[in-house]
């Protein structure tokens, strides 16, 4: 079932979206494949820890990885690393671990969005489970979340994911 917090938020604001179900999948690339979504439109939320205490959400396409050096400089922190499930699990009480929607603002987290996503008319993302997604206009997403738009993503083949920077 879709995260109730997310559903209530979108419905209360009257934002148009569609809900889709798909076979169980755990990574954004797997979801894109099983749901027949272009990887450039399938968006994932990557949870990071800045200076070992502040959670930060990075939003990017399933085709990409976070360039931690670029994002660390943008945030202005000394260290930036992938957060562990123990560190972020409690921040998303209405979501399955690893299936968080890219709505940092809804969960009181700063969100940084890869600027090239603005080229997409629509995006699709986890709806709080490993079997459901939500599709909506990128403009609506940007207006609701108000993420900081930054070019921090790199294709996997150019920049393998590191754990920290």
Residue frames as qw, qx, qy, qz and C-alpha x, y, z in Angstrom:
[[0.000, 0.889, 0.459, 0.000, 0.00, 0.00, 0.00],
 [0.330, 0.667, -0.041, 0.667, 1.23, 3.51, -0.85],
 [0.318, -0.098, -0.494, 0.803, 2.73, 5.45, 2.03],
 [0.099, -0.784, -0.612, 0.031, -0.33, 7.01, 3.69],
 [0.271, -0.685, -0.044, 0.674, 1.67, 10.14, 4.49],
 [0.173, -0.166, 0.546, 0.803, 2.54, 10.58, 0.81],
 [0.012, 0.480, 0.791, 0.378, -0.97, 9.76, -0.46],
 [0.169, -0.806, -0.493, 0.282, -2.62, 12.19, 1.98],
 [0.254, -0.556, 0.148, 0.777, -0.13, 14.91, 1.06],
 [0.110, 0.009, 0.654, 0.748, -0.67, 14.57, -2.69],
 [0.079, -0.582, -0.775, -0.234, -4.46, 14.21, -2.39],
 [0.213, -0.751, -0.386, 0.492, -4.77, 17.15, 0.01],
 [0.132, -0.531, 0.247, 0.800, -2.89, 19.39, -2.44],
 [0.676, 0.603, 0.270, -0.326, -4.85, 18.08, -5.43],
 [0.013, -0.619, 0.657, 0.431, -1.72, 17.11, -7.33],
 [0.888, 0.303, -0.112, -0.328, -2.39, 14.87, -10.32],
 [0.114, -0.504, 0.855, 0.041, -0.57, 11.53, -10.20],
 [0.870, 0.061, -0.348, -0.343, -1.03, 7.93, -11.23],
 [0.563, -0.472, 0.647, -0.204, -0.36, 4.90, -9.09],
 [0.740, 0.354, -0.524, -0.228, 1.12, 1.72, -10.56],
 [0.808, -0.393, 0.429, -0.098, 1.78, -1.74, -9.17],
 [0.559, 0.587, -0.580, -0.081, 4.66, -3.93, -10.32],
 [0.909, -0.125, -0.371, 0.143, 6.33, -7.21, -9.32],
 [0.604, -0.766, 0.065, 0.211, 8.51, -6.91, -6.22],
 [0.674, 0.489, -0.107, 0.543, 11.78, -5.13, -7.03],
 [0.593, -0.659, -0.214, 0.410, 14.30, -3.50, -4.74],
 [0.373, -0.329, 0.193, 0.846, 16.51, -1.22, -6.82],
 [0.348, 0.663, 0.064, -0.660, 15.42, 1.63, -9.06],
 [0.214, 0.415, -0.718, -0.516, 16.98, -0.09, -12.07],
 [0.072, 0.140, 0.987, -0.007, 15.10, -3.32, -11.29],
 [0.295, 0.584, 0.545, -0.525, 11.84, -1.38, -10.95],
 [0.299, 0.599, -0.295, -0.682, 12.43, 0.40, -14.26],
 [0.127, 0.217, -0.899, -0.358, 12.96, -2.97, -15.94],
 [0.066, 0.292, 0.947, -0.119, 9.97, -4.84, -14.45],
 [0.215, 0.684, 0.478, -0.507, 7.63, -1.85, -14.82],
 [0.523, 0.474, 0.473, 0.527, 8.83, -0.94, -18.33],
 [0.083, -0.975, -0.106, 0.178, 9.81, 2.61, -17.31],
 [0.588, 0.651, -0.216, 0.429, 12.70, 4.41, -19.02],
 [0.698, -0.265, -0.357, 0.561, 15.63, 4.53, -16.57],
 [0.223, 0.241, -0.039, 0.944, 15.88, 8.28, -17.08],
 [0.428, -0.494, -0.206, -0.728, 12.33, 8.71, -15.73],
 [0.793, -0.432, -0.428, 0.047, 12.63, 6.27, -12.82],
 [0.006, 0.752, -0.339, 0.566, 13.80, 8.35, -9.88],
 [0.753, -0.258, -0.544, 0.267, 15.49, 7.08, -6.73],
 [0.346, -0.883, 0.134, -0.287, 16.11, 8.55, -3.30],
 [0.728, 0.163, -0.477, 0.464, 19.63, 8.12, -1.94],
 [0.514, -0.849, -0.084, -0.093, 20.03, 8.84, 1.77],
 [0.589, 0.426, -0.354, 0.588, 23.30, 10.38, 2.84],
 [0.571, -0.734, -0.244, 0.273, 24.81, 11.47, 6.12],
 [0.336, 0.769, -0.138, 0.526, 26.61, 14.82, 6.20],
 [0.042, 0.578, -0.552, 0.600, 29.31, 15.21, 8.87],
 [0.314, -0.017, -0.919, 0.238, 28.06, 12.05, 10.63],
 [0.094, 0.296, 0.704, -0.639, 24.80, 13.46, 11.94],
 [0.425, 0.450, 0.109, -0.778, 22.56, 15.18, 9.38],
 [0.551, 0.295, 0.762, 0.170, 20.49, 13.09, 6.96],
 [0.222, 0.525, -0.269, -0.776, 20.27, 14.45, 3.42],
 [0.728, 0.372, 0.573, -0.059, 18.24, 13.13, 0.48],
 [0.011, -0.420, 0.565, 0.710, 19.70, 13.03, -3.02],
 [0.693, 0.469, 0.454, -0.307, 17.19, 12.55, -5.85],
 [0.081, 0.541, -0.629, -0.552, 18.44, 11.25, -9.20],
 [0.800, 0.258, -0.291, -0.456, 17.58, 8.89, -12.04],
 [0.934, -0.205, 0.288, -0.044, 18.00, 5.14, -11.77],
 [0.811, 0.515, -0.071, 0.269, 20.70, 5.36, -14.46],
 [0.241, 0.761, -0.323, 0.508, 23.01, 7.46, -12.32],
 [0.706, -0.341, -0.444, 0.433, 25.10, 7.48, -9.18],
 [0.229, -0.971, -0.066, 0.030, 25.82, 10.33, -6.77],
 [0.575, 0.455, -0.289, 0.616, 29.14, 12.12, -7.22],
 [0.586, -0.664, -0.384, 0.260, 29.76, 12.53, -3.51],
 [0.480, -0.157, -0.018, 0.863, 32.56, 15.08, -4.02],
 [0.012, -0.389, -0.348, -0.853, 30.32, 17.45, -5.96],
 [0.489, -0.666, -0.461, -0.323, 27.44, 17.15, -3.51],
 [0.645, -0.458, -0.330, 0.514, 29.73, 17.47, -0.47],
 [0.302, 0.019, 0.058, 0.951, 31.04, 20.77, -1.82],
 [0.229, -0.498, -0.429, -0.718, 27.50, 21.97, -2.53],
 [0.617, -0.641, -0.456, -0.042, 26.30, 21.09, 0.97],
 [0.040, 0.789, -0.349, 0.505, 29.44, 22.56, 2.53],
 [0.844, -0.499, 0.151, -0.127, 30.17, 19.64, 4.83],
 [0.175, -0.676, 0.710, 0.092, 33.48, 17.97, 5.65],
 [0.127, -0.105, 0.975, 0.148, 32.31, 14.41, 5.01],
 [0.707, 0.185, -0.017, -0.683, 29.42, 12.94, 3.09],
 [0.026, -0.188, 0.978, 0.084, 28.63, 9.24, 3.03],
 [0.540, -0.242, -0.652, -0.474, 25.86, 6.80, 2.26],
 [0.500, -0.377, 0.428, -0.652, 23.59, 6.49, 5.29],
 [0.079, 0.028, -0.995, 0.056, 22.96, 3.08, 6.80],
 [0.426, -0.452, -0.654, -0.431, 19.46, 1.65, 7.12],
 [0.477, -0.490, -0.584, 0.437, 19.75, 2.03, 10.89],
 [0.206, -0.219, -0.089, 0.949, 20.42, 5.75, 10.44],
 [0.249, 0.013, -0.277, -0.928, 17.46, 6.51, 8.18],
 [0.219, -0.289, -0.921, -0.144, 14.89, 3.83, 8.97],
 [0.110, -0.560, -0.645, 0.508, 13.05, 5.84, 11.63],
 [0.035, 0.342, -0.105, -0.933, 12.83, 8.92, 9.38],
 [0.426, 0.071, -0.557, -0.709, 10.34, 7.13, 7.07],
 [0.369, -0.037, 0.802, -0.468, 7.81, 5.44, 9.37],
 [0.719, 0.395, 0.307, -0.483, 5.20, 4.93, 6.63],
 [0.611, 0.622, -0.428, -0.237, 7.64, 3.39, 4.13],
 [0.982, -0.071, 0.047, 0.168, 9.38, 0.09, 3.63],
 [0.445, -0.675, 0.373, 0.455, 13.15, 0.38, 4.05],
 [0.366, -0.159, 0.654, 0.643, 14.68, 1.28, 0.71],
 [0.180, 0.542, 0.720, 0.393, 11.36, 2.33, -0.86],
 [0.108, -0.638, -0.315, 0.695, 11.26, 5.96, 0.24],
 [0.414, 0.798, 0.369, 0.234, 9.66, 8.44, -2.15],
 [0.529, 0.206, -0.032, 0.823, 11.82, 11.44, -3.15],
 [0.220, -0.823, -0.253, -0.459, 9.89, 13.84, -0.91],
 [0.491, 0.066, -0.510, 0.704, 12.55, 14.98, 1.54],
 [0.176, -0.315, 0.135, -0.923, 10.40, 17.92, 2.63],
 [0.738, -0.346, -0.329, -0.477, 7.56, 15.59, 3.63],
 [0.873, -0.277, -0.344, 0.207, 9.94, 13.75, 5.96],
 [0.328, -0.938, 0.089, 0.072, 11.75, 16.88, 7.23],
 [0.739, -0.226, 0.347, 0.532, 14.93, 16.27, 5.26],
 [0.154, 0.726, -0.288, -0.606, 16.78, 18.63, 2.92],
 [0.811, 0.326, 0.473, 0.108, 16.56, 17.37, -0.65],
 [0.039, -0.607, 0.492, 0.623, 19.05, 17.85, -3.47],
 [0.784, 0.451, 0.403, -0.141, 17.73, 17.00, -6.92],
 [0.523, -0.082, 0.545, 0.650, 19.87, 16.24, -9.94],
 [0.208, 0.559, -0.021, -0.802, 19.33, 19.19, -12.27],
 [0.147, 0.169, -0.762, -0.608, 19.12, 17.07, -15.44],
 [0.120, 0.380, 0.904, -0.152, 15.86, 15.54, -14.15],
 [0.241, 0.582, 0.212, -0.748, 14.20, 18.82, -15.11],
 [0.197, 0.282, -0.658, -0.670, 14.41, 17.61, -18.73],
 [0.061, -0.231, -0.968, -0.070, 11.82, 14.94, -17.92],
 [0.397, -0.359, -0.266, -0.802, 8.19, 15.89, -18.39],
 [0.821, -0.432, -0.054, -0.370, 7.22, 13.13, -15.95],
 [0.131, 0.455, -0.834, 0.282, 9.03, 11.07, -13.33],
 [0.846, -0.292, -0.354, -0.271, 8.16, 7.86, -11.55],
 [0.077, 0.507, -0.691, 0.510, 9.31, 6.83, -8.08],
 [0.336, -0.180, -0.892, 0.245, 8.78, 4.44, -5.19],
 [0.420, -0.567, -0.224, -0.672, 5.52, 5.03, -3.35],
 [0.464, -0.543, 0.484, -0.505, 6.77, 3.63, -0.04],
 [0.891, -0.088, 0.426, -0.130, 6.73, -0.06, -0.99],
 [0.262, -0.391, 0.757, 0.453, 8.72, -2.40, -3.21],
 [0.332, 0.347, 0.851, 0.213, 5.64, -3.11, -5.36],
 [0.181, 0.861, 0.474, -0.019, 4.21, 0.36, -6.12],
 [0.384, -0.021, 0.129, 0.914, 5.23, 3.55, -7.85],
 [0.174, 0.829, 0.364, -0.387, 3.77, 6.97, -8.41],
 [0.459, 0.266, 0.395, 0.750, 4.09, 8.86, -11.69],
 [0.001, -0.891, -0.334, 0.308, 3.68, 12.63, -11.79],
 [0.451, 0.831, 0.014, 0.326, 4.85, 15.69, -13.66],
 [0.647, 0.011, -0.280, 0.709, 8.35, 16.83, -12.81],
 [0.005, -0.492, 0.009, -0.871, 7.12, 20.41, -12.46],
 [0.674, -0.585, -0.198, -0.405, 4.60, 19.33, -9.82],
 [0.858, -0.231, -0.292, 0.353, 7.28, 17.37, -7.99],
 [0.457, 0.238, -0.170, 0.840, 9.65, 20.34, -8.01],
 [0.261, -0.573, -0.063, -0.774, 6.96, 22.71, -6.77],
 [0.792, -0.517, -0.235, -0.225, 5.94, 20.39, -3.91],
 [0.868, -0.242, -0.174, 0.397, 9.40, 19.37, -2.72],
 [0.062, 0.982, -0.149, 0.097, 11.32, 22.54, -3.57],
 [0.884, -0.230, 0.098, 0.395, 14.63, 20.66, -3.73],
 [0.116, -0.794, 0.371, 0.468, 17.93, 22.38, -4.32],
 [0.853, 0.515, 0.088, 0.003, 18.68, 21.73, -7.99],
 [0.260, -0.744, 0.569, 0.234, 22.33, 20.71, -8.49],
 [0.809, 0.436, -0.373, -0.125, 24.23, 18.76, -11.14],
 [0.380, -0.600, 0.676, -0.197, 25.76, 16.00, -8.97],
 [0.901, 0.068, 0.407, -0.139, 24.93, 12.77, -10.79],
 [0.109, 0.562, -0.724, -0.385, 27.20, 10.74, -13.02],
 [0.869, 0.150, -0.332, -0.335, 26.40, 7.69, -15.15],
 [0.888, -0.392, 0.240, -0.017, 27.36, 4.46, -13.39],
 [0.891, 0.267, 0.061, 0.363, 29.98, 3.62, -16.00],
 [0.318, 0.742, -0.176, 0.564, 31.77, 6.95, -15.41],
 [0.122, -0.524, 0.502, -0.677, 31.67, 7.10, -11.63],
 [0.584, -0.238, -0.776, 0.017, 31.10, 3.90, -9.64],
 [0.510, -0.768, -0.132, -0.365, 29.29, 4.54, -6.34],
 [0.367, 0.295, -0.643, 0.604, 31.62, 5.24, -3.43],
 [0.485, -0.554, -0.659, 0.150, 30.57, 4.93, 0.18],
 [0.335, -0.834, -0.204, 0.388, 32.01, 8.26, 1.36],
 [0.499, 0.592, 0.040, 0.631, 33.76, 11.47, 0.35]]
